[in-house]
């Protein structure tokens, strides 16, 4: 699979590769300003990581955020449709009952 994304001063190429790990990893080639990449490499080195690892973590978080949002919306939707619960006329407890020992 190869995907090319073109915009001013940016370009990305996605190529599948097998690294011998359980999941197939894809190589992503991007084009960015040389000075920006240099600054990113220096900062990543200071943090004990790489630009590649930072980009992978960013994409994982980006996808995860959307999945978490969908999961939360699903839970809220289910809770609105469910008929169980104490409701406005349902069972109530006194403080003593709640903390009965």
C-alpha positions in Angstrom: 0.0 0.0 0.0 1.4 3.4 -0.9 -0.4 6.7 -0.1 0.9 10.1 -1.2 -0.4 13.3 0.4 0.7 16.5 -1.2 0.5 20.0 0.2 2.9 23.0 0.3 6.2 21.9 2.0 4.6 18.6 3.1 4.5 15.1 1.6 3.8 11.8 3.2 4.4 8.3 1.8 3.0 5.2 3.5 4.5 1.9 2.7 3.7 -1.4 4.5 6.5 -3.4 5.9 6.9 -6.6 7.9 9.2 -6.2 10.9 8.8 -9.7 12.2 6.6 -8.4 15.0 3.0 -9.7 15.6 1.5 -6.7 13.7 2.6 -5.4 10.4 4.1 -2.0 10.8 3.9 0.6 8.0 6.7 3.0 7.1 5.5 6.6 6.8 7.7 9.1 5.0 7.0 12.8 5.5 8.6 15.9 4.2 9.0 18.8 6.5 11.2 21.9 6.8 14.8 20.8 7.6 15.2 23.2 10.5 12.0 22.0 12.1 13.1 18.4 11.8 16.5 19.3 13.3 14.8 21.0 16.3 12.5 18.0 16.7 15.4 15.5 16.7 17.3 17.6 19.3 14.3 17.8 21.6 13.5 14.1 21.1 17.1 13.2 21.9 16.9 15.3 25.1 13.8 13.4 26.1 15.5 10.0 25.3 13.3 9.2 22.4 13.1 9.6 18.6 11.0 11.7 16.3 9.6 8.4 14.9 8.5 7.3 18.4 7.0 10.7 19.1 5.0 10.6 15.8 3.8 7.0 16.5 2.7 8.0 20.0 0.9 11.1 18.6 -1.0 9.1 16.0 -1.9 6.4 18.6 -3.2 9.1 21.0 -5.1 10.8 18.1 -6.9 7.6 17.2 -7.4 6.6 20.9 -9.0 10.0 21.7 -11.6 9.5 19.0 -12.3 5.9 20.2 -12.7 7.1 23.8 -15.1 9.8 22.7 -17.2 7.3 20.8 -17.2 4.9 23.8 -18.3 7.6 26.1 -21.1 8.7 23.8 -22.2 5.1 23.5 -22.3 4.7 27.3 -24.3 7.9 27.7 -26.7 6.8 25.0 -27.2 3.4 26.7 -27.8 5.1 30.1 -30.5 7.3 28.6 -32.3 4.3 27.1 -32.1 2.0 30.1 -35.3 1.7 32.2 -33.7 0.6 35.5 -32.6 2.8 38.3 -34.1 4.5 41.3 -35.5 7.5 39.3 -37.4 10.4 40.8 -39.9 8.1 42.6 -37.5 5.2 43.2 -35.9 3.8 46.4 -34.1 6.3 48.7 -31.8 5.5 51.5 -31.0 7.3 54.8 -27.4 8.1 55.7 -27.6 5.5 58.5 -28.7 2.9 56.0 -25.9 3.7 53.6 -23.3 3.5 56.2 -24.8 0.6 58.2 -22.0 -1.5 59.7 
